[in-house]
């Protein structure tokens, strides 16, 4: 399946000052497949090692940080000679071996001609705890679940993804294409962007089989909670994780700690919440009352919303039947807004329009709330999210009246791209926000 990050990997490969690369990403978002495909396609050879599957690999790094010795022993383990510039070395689930992370400093300094990529599903956690992290000696990339554009490349033979990439501001998407894209977007809400789920759906068109994979992924996350989190935090992690759909379903989607479990307070749950954020499983969107630069300086850490890294996982965890998503019913109206917001946030992050910790929402007392506010170049851009073709946006109007932004965005199922003072973007094109704002 086509992944946009392959272009970033190629740029890393060609960099003159290339350093060992750390690829972060949640479990089962496609890191291993992408790196193996990268090695197979762009290198003469590839040497793959997995610290989770092979405990003996850790011993290679126990003795010292002699890069020549380490490469020789890794070559013995792989049954091949690791060649500079020619072999891609993949160290997977590297969070299981702290000394291997530290060793990247010495590969950067003493063996820069060797191409080494480290990957792991809980690297965010490991890096926070690593006592001797090679600061400034590694490059970073993050792989996310598949974006809607990547989903289209995999599941839409009409090459709709290529068509959308060439839609410009002021264009109107033809009705036949708009209807197809709208239905594919509903499918994406159901499946999400986990590559194995998408592959099963593409090959079988069985939602039941795709949901079986989704449940397996959810089970693996719960196992990670039990295996890697501090034992005192496990019940809290699980409770926060399971409460997210319920909290997003509320009319006021602000996260309330006491709703996780009666009697629990913020100070009891903060460490568990930070673990989930560090693992990349959830995104924290904080409230701002004044949209000024830098946005982080105006954020209220006590008021925030939590979203999940994958809209399909959110849908599955919420136990929302797929039939309801594909054939909208009135009882689905409120949660549909939450699902749509989660989708939009994911697209903004996956497209590089915003970073995980730099998206906010704006509220003015109890009178108005704009779903997302982010910095896009020199502009602070408010984004109002509508799940259907409803174009009324009273909160955005109040925001604009108060702060007069140069660029404002409303995203909905309307098929026209552009507008006057407010930029209308179809939901299925929100990943192109940065280009359309120019």
C-alpha positions as CSV (number, residue, x, y, z in Angstrom):
1,X,0.0,0.0,0.0
2,X,1.2,3.5,-0.9
3,X,2.4,5.4,2.2
4,X,3.3,9.1,1.9
5,X,6.2,8.7,4.5
6,X,8.2,6.8,1.9
7,X,9.2,10.2,0.4
8,X,10.5,11.3,3.8
9,X,12.5,8.0,4.1
10,X,14.1,8.7,0.7
11,X,15.1,12.2,1.7
12,X,16.6,10.7,4.9
13,X,18.6,8.2,2.8
14,X,20.0,10.9,0.6
15,X,20.9,13.4,3.3
16,X,24.6,14.2,3.5
17,X,24.5,14.6,7.3
18,X,22.3,11.6,7.8
19,X,22.0,10.2,11.3
20,X,20.4,7.0,12.6
21,X,16.7,7.3,12.2
22,X,14.1,6.7,14.9
23,X,10.6,5.9,13.5
24,X,7.8,6.3,16.0
25,X,4.2,5.1,15.7
26,X,1.5,3.3,17.5
27,X,1.3,-0.5,17.3
28,X,0.2,-1.9,14.0
29,X,0.2,1.4,12.1
30,X,2.5,-0.2,9.4
31,X,6.1,0.6,10.6
32,X,7.6,-2.8,10.0
33,X,6.0,-3.3,6.6
34,X,7.0,0.2,5.4
35,X,10.6,-0.2,6.5
36,X,11.0,-3.7,5.0
37,X,9.5,-2.4,1.7
38,X,11.8,0.6,1.9
39,X,14.8,-1.7,2.3
40,X,13.7,-4.1,-0.4
41,X,13.0,-1.3,-2.9
42,X,15.9,1.2,-2.4
43,X,18.8,-0.9,-0.9
44,X,20.8,-3.8,-2.2
45,X,20.1,-5.7,1.1
46,X,18.1,-5.4,4.3
47,X,18.9,-6.8,7.7
48,X,15.9,-6.9,10.1
49,X,16.0,-7.5,13.8
50,X,13.2,-7.5,16.4
51,X,14.0,-7.1,20.1
52,X,10.6,-8.2,21.1
53,X,10.8,-11.5,19.3
54,X,14.5,-12.2,20.0
55,X,15.6,-11.5,23.5
56,X,19.2,-12.7,22.7
57,X,19.7,-9.6,20.5
58,X,19.9,-7.5,23.6
59,X,23.2,-9.2,24.5
60,X,24.8,-7.7,21.4
61,X,24.5,-4.3,23.1
62,X,25.4,-5.4,26.6
63,X,29.2,-5.5,26.3
64,X,30.1,-2.1,25.0
65,X,29.3,0.4,22.2
66,X,31.9,-0.7,19.7
67,X,30.1,-0.2,16.5
68,X,32.3,-2.6,14.5
69,X,31.7,-5.4,17.0
70,X,27.9,-4.7,17.1
71,X,27.7,-4.7,13.3
72,X,29.7,-7.9,13.1
73,X,27.5,-9.7,15.6
74,X,24.3,-8.4,14.0
75,X,25.6,-9.8,10.7
76,X,26.2,-13.2,12.3
77,X,22.6,-13.2,13.7
78,X,21.2,-12.3,10.2
79,X,23.5,-14.6,8.3
80,X,24.8,-11.8,6.1
81,X,27.5,-9.1,6.0
82,X,26.2,-5.7,6.7
83,X,27.6,-3.3,4.2
84,X,27.9,0.5,4.5
85,X,25.6,2.4,2.2
86,X,24.2,-0.9,0.8
87,X,22.4,-2.5,3.7
88,X,19.5,-1.1,5.5
89,X,19.6,-2.2,9.2
90,X,16.2,-2.2,10.9
91,X,16.1,-2.5,14.7
92,X,12.4,-3.1,15.5
93,X,10.7,-2.7,18.9
94,X,13.9,-1.0,20.0
95,X,12.1,0.3,23.1
96,X,12.8,-3.2,24.6
97,X,16.5,-2.5,24.6
98,X,17.6,0.9,26.1
99,X,21.3,0.3,25.4
100,X,20.5,-0.1,21.7
101,X,18.9,3.4,21.8
102,X,22.0,4.8,23.5
103,X,24.2,3.0,20.9
104,X,22.8,5.3,18.2
105,X,25.1,8.1,19.5
106,X,28.1,6.0,18.6
107,X,26.7,4.9,15.2
108,X,26.2,8.6,14.4
109,X,29.7,9.6,15.5
110,X,31.7,6.5,14.5
111,X,29.8,4.7,11.7
112,X,27.9,7.4,9.7
113,X,28.1,5.4,6.5
114,X,25.8,2.7,7.9
115,X,22.1,3.2,7.3
116,X,20.2,2.3,10.5
117,X,16.5,2.8,11.3
118,X,15.1,2.1,14.7
119,X,11.3,1.5,15.1
120,X,9.0,0.9,18.0
121,X,5.4,1.0,19.1
122,X,6.1,2.5,22.5
123,X,9.1,4.6,21.7
124,X,7.4,7.7,23.2
125,X,7.3,6.0,26.5
126,X,10.9,4.6,26.2
127,X,12.4,7.9,25.2
128,X,10.9,9.6,28.3
129,X,12.5,7.1,30.5
130,X,15.8,6.7,28.7
131,X,18.6,7.8,31.0
132,X,21.2,8.2,28.3
133,X,19.3,9.3,25.2
134,X,21.5,10.3,22.2
135,X,20.3,13.9,22.0
136,X,21.1,15.5,18.7
137,X,22.5,12.2,17.3
138,X,19.4,10.8,15.7
139,X,16.8,11.9,13.1
140,X,13.1,11.4,13.9
141,X,10.0,10.5,11.8
142,X,6.5,9.5,12.9
143,X,4.3,7.1,11.0
144,X,0.6,7.4,11.6
145,X,-2.4,5.2,10.6
146,X,-3.2,5.6,7.0
147,X,-4.7,9.0,6.0
148,X,-7.9,9.2,3.9
149,X,-5.8,9.9,0.8
150,X,-3.7,6.7,1.5
151,X,-7.0,4.8,2.0
152,X,-8.2,6.0,-1.4
153,X,-5.0,4.9,-3.1
154,X,-5.6,1.4,-1.5
155,X,-9.4,1.1,-1.9
156,X,-10.5,3.4,-4.8
157,X,-9.5,2.0,-8.2
158,X,-10.8,5.2,-9.9
159,X,-7.7,7.0,-8.6
160,X,-9.8,9.5,-6.7
161,X,-6.7,10.3,-4.5
162,X,-4.8,11.5,-7.6
163,X,-7.9,13.5,-8.7
164,X,-8.2,15.2,-5.3
165,X,-4.6,16.1,-5.2
166,X,-5.2,18.3,-8.3
167,X,-8.3,20.0,-7.0
168,X,-7.7,23.7,-6.3
169,X,-9.3,26.5,-4.5
170,X,-12.4,27.7,-6.4
171,X,-13.1,24.3,-7.9
172,X,-16.4,22.5,-7.6
173,X,-16.2,18.7,-7.3
174,X,-18.6,17.0,-9.7
175,X,-21.6,15.4,-8.1
176,X,-20.8,11.9,-9.1
177,X,-17.3,12.2,-7.6
178,X,-18.6,14.0,-4.5
179,X,-21.1,11.2,-3.8
180,X,-18.5,8.5,-4.3
181,X,-16.1,10.3,-2.0
182,X,-18.7,10.9,0.7
183,X,-19.5,7.2,0.8
184,X,-15.8,6.2,0.9
185,X,-15.4,8.6,3.8
186,X,-18.1,6.8,5.7
187,X,-16.3,3.5,5.0
188,X,-13.1,5.1,6.3
189,X,-15.0,6.1,9.5
190,X,-15.8,2.4,9.9
191,X,-12.4,0.9,9.1
192,X,-10.0,3.7,10.0
193,X,-6.5,3.7,8.8
194,X,-4.8,0.7,10.4
195,X,-3.1,-1.0,7.4
196,X,-4.1,-4.6,8.3
197,X,-7.7,-3.5,8.7
198,X,-7.7,-1.6,5.4
199,X,-6.0,-4.6,3.6
200,X,-8.6,-7.1,5.0
201,X,-11.4,-4.7,3.9
202,X,-9.9,-4.2,0.5
203,X,-9.5,-7.9,-0.1
204,X,-12.7,-9.2,1.4
205,X,-15.1,-6.3,1.6
206,X,-16.2,-7.9,4.8
207,X,-16.7,-5.5,7.6
208,X,-17.0,-8.4,10.1
209,X,-13.5,-9.6,9.2
210,X,-12.2,-6.0,9.4
211,X,-13.7,-5.6,12.8
212,X,-12.0,-8.8,13.9
213,X,-8.7,-7.2,13.1
214,X,-9.8,-4.0,14.9
215,X,-10.6,-6.0,18.0
216,X,-7.3,-7.7,17.9
217,X,-5.6,-4.3,17.8
218,X,-7.6,-3.1,20.8
219,X,-6.6,-6.3,22.6
220,X,-2.9,-5.6,21.9
221,X,-3.3,-2.1,23.3
222,X,-4.7,-3.5,26.5
223,X,-1.9,-6.0,26.7
224,X,0.6,-3.1,26.3
225,X,-1.1,-1.4,29.2
226,X,-0.6,-4.4,31.4
227,X,3.0,-5.2,30.2
228,X,4.6,-1.8,29.9
229,X,2.8,0.6,32.2
230,X,3.5,0.9,35.9
231,X,1.3,-1.6,37.7
232,X,-0.4,1.1,39.8
233,X,-1.4,2.9,36.6
234,X,-2.9,0.0,34.7
235,X,-6.5,0.3,36.0
236,X,-6.4,4.0,35.4
237,X,-5.0,3.6,31.8
238,X,-7.7,1.2,30.9
239,X,-10.4,3.4,32.5
240,X,-9.3,6.5,30.7
241,X,-9.0,4.7,27.4
242,X,-12.4,3.2,27.6
243,X,-14.0,6.5,28.7
244,X,-12.9,8.5,25.6
245,X,-15.9,7.5,23.4
246,X,-18.3,8.3,26.2
247,X,-16.7,11.7,26.8
248,X,-16.7,12.6,23.2
249,X,-20.4,11.7,22.9
250,X,-21.4,14.3,25.5
251,X,-22.8,17.6,24.2
252,X,-19.8,19.3,26.0
253,X,-16.9,17.1,24.9
254,X,-14.4,18.6,27.4
255,X,-12.7,15.7,29.2
256,X,-13.9,15.3,32.8
257,X,-11.7,13.2,35.1
258,X,-14.6,12.5,37.5
259,X,-16.5,10.9,34.6
260,X,-13.8,8.2,34.2
261,X,-14.7,6.8,37.6
262,X,-16.7,8.4,40.4
263,X,-14.3,9.9,43.0
264,X,-11.2,10.0,40.8
265,X,-9.6,13.4,40.3
266,X,-7.2,14.9,37.9
267,X,-4.1,14.4,40.1
268,X,-5.0,10.7,40.4
269,X,-5.1,10.2,36.7
270,X,-2.5,12.6,35.2
271,X,0.4,10.1,35.1
272,X,-1.8,7.5,33.3
273,X,-3.0,10.1,30.8
274,X,0.5,11.2,30.0
275,X,1.4,7.5,29.4
276,X,-1.4,7.3,26.8
277,X,-0.3,10.5,25.1
278,X,3.4,9.4,25.2
279,X,2.4,6.1,23.6
280,X,0.8,8.1,20.7
281,X,-2.6,6.4,21.4
282,X,-4.5,9.6,22.2
283,X,-4.2,13.3,21.3
284,X,-4.8,16.0,23.8
285,X,-6.4,19.2,22.4
286,X,-6.3,22.0,25.0
287,X,-8.6,25.0,25.2
288,X,-7.5,28.6,24.5
289,X,-9.5,31.7,25.1
290,X,-7.2,34.0,23.2
291,X,-5.9,32.9,19.8
292,X,-2.5,34.7,19.9
293,X,1.0,33.5,19.1
294,X,2.5,31.3,20.5
295,X,-0.7,29.4,21.0
296,X,0.8,27.2,23.7
297,X,1.3,30.2,25.9
298,X,-2.5,30.8,26.0
299,X,-3.5,27.1,26.5
300,X,-5.5,26.1,29.6
301,X,-4.0,22.8,30.7
302,X,-7.0,22.1,32.9
303,X,-9.5,22.2,30.0
304,X,-9.0,19.8,27.1
305,X,-10.5,17.1,24.9
306,X,-9.1,13.7,24.2
307,X,-9.2,12.1,20.7
308,X,-7.9,8.8,19.5
309,X,-5.1,8.2,17.0
310,X,-7.4,6.3,14.6
311,X,-11.0,7.0,13.9
312,X,-11.8,3.4,13.1
313,X,-10.5,2.3,16.5
314,X,-12.6,5.0,18.2
315,X,-15.7,3.7,16.3
316,X,-15.0,0.1,17.3
317,X,-14.2,0.9,21.0
318,X,-17.4,2.9,21.2
319,X,-19.4,-0.2,20.0
320,X,-21.0,1.9,17.3
321,X,-22.5,-0.5,14.7
322,X,-21.0,0.0,11.3
323,X,-24.5,-0.1,9.7
324,X,-25.3,3.1,11.6
325,X,-22.3,4.9,10.1
326,X,-23.0,3.7,6.6
327,X,-26.7,4.4,6.8
328,X,-27.1,7.4,9.0
329,X,-30.0,7.4,11.6
330,X,-31.2,10.3,13.8
331,X,-29.9,8.5,16.9
332,X,-26.3,8.7,15.6
333,X,-26.4,12.5,15.1
334,X,-24.5,13.5,18.3
335,X,-21.7,11.0,18.1
336,X,-21.3,11.6,14.4
337,X,-20.0,15.0,15.2
338,X,-17.4,13.5,17.6
339,X,-16.3,10.9,15.0
340,X,-16.0,13.6,12.4
341,X,-13.9,15.8,14.7
342,X,-11.6,12.9,15.4
343,X,-11.2,12.3,11.7
344,X,-10.4,16.0,11.0
345,X,-7.8,16.1,13.8
346,X,-6.1,13.0,12.4
347,X,-6.0,14.4,8.9
348,X,-4.4,17.6,10.2
349,X,-1.7,15.7,12.0
350,X,-1.0,13.1,9.3
351,X,-0.7,15.8,6.6
352,X,1.8,17.7,8.7
353,X,-0.5,20.7,8.9
354,X,-0.2,20.5,12.7
355,X,1.8,18.6,15.2
356,X,0.2,16.3,17.8
357,X,0.7,18.8,20.7
358,X,-0.1,22.0,18.8
359,X,-3.8,21.8,18.0
360,X,-6.2,23.7,20.3
361,X,-9.9,24.5,20.5
362,X,-11.4,27.9,21.3
363,X,-14.3,28.7,23.6
364,X,-15.8,31.9,24.9
365,X,-17.6,31.1,28.1
366,X,-20.6,28.9,27.3
367,X,-21.7,30.9,24.3
368,X,-19.4,29.7,21.5
369,X,-16.8,27.0,20.7
370,X,-14.6,26.6,17.6
371,X,-13.5,22.9,17.1
372,X,-9.9,23.5,16.3
373,X,-7.4,26.4,16.2
374,X,-3.9,25.9,14.8
375,X,-1.0,27.9,13.5
376,X,-0.6,27.5,9.7
377,X,2.5,29.5,8.6
378,X,2.0,33.1,9.8
379,X,-1.7,32.6,10.3
380,X,-3.7,31.4,13.3
381,X,-6.5,29.4,11.6
382,X,-9.9,28.6,13.2
383,X,-11.6,25.4,11.9
384,X,-15.3,24.7,12.3
385,X,-16.2,21.1,11.7
386,X,-19.6,20.1,10.3
387,X,-20.5,16.4,9.8
388,X,-23.0,17.0,7.0
389,X,-23.8,19.9,4.6
390,X,-25.0,22.3,7.3
391,X,-23.2,25.5,6.7
392,X,-24.3,27.5,9.7
393,X,-21.3,28.2,12.0
394,X,-22.4,30.7,14.7
395,X,-19.3,30.0,16.8
396,X,-16.9,30.6,13.9
397,X,-18.8,33.8,13.1
398,X,-18.4,35.1,16.7
399,X,-14.7,34.1,16.6
400,X,-14.2,36.0,13.3
401,X,-16.0,39.1,14.6
402,X,-13.8,39.2,17.7
403,X,-10.4,38.4,16.1
404,X,-10.7,39.0,12.4
405,X,-8.4,36.2,11.2
406,X,-7.1,36.4,7.6
407,X,-8.0,32.7,7.1
408,X,-11.0,30.9,8.5
409,X,-12.0,27.4,7.6
410,X,-15.3,25.5,7.6
411,X,-15.2,21.9,6.6
412,X,-18.3,19.9,5.8
413,X,-19.7,17.5,3.2
414,X,-20.3,20.4,0.8
415,X,-18.5,19.7,-2.5
416,X,-17.3,23.2,-3.4
417,X,-13.7,24.3,-2.5
418,X,-13.2,27.9,-1.7
419,X,-15.4,30.8,-0.8
420,X,-15.0,34.4,0.3
421,X,-14.1,35.3,3.8
422,X,-14.5,31.7,5.0
423,X,-12.7,28.9,3.2
424,X,-15.0,26.0,2.6
425,X,-13.2,22.6,2.4
426,X,-14.9,19.2,1.8
427,X,-14.2,16.9,4.8
428,X,-12.5,14.4,2.5
429,X,-10.0,17.2,1.4
430,X,-9.2,18.6,4.9
431,X,-5.7,17.0,4.6
432,X,-5.0,19.6,1.9
433,X,-5.7,22.5,4.2
434,X,-2.2,24.0,4.1
435,X,-2.1,24.1,0.3
436,X,-5.6,25.5,0.0
437,X,-4.9,28.2,2.5
438,X,-2.1,29.7,0.4
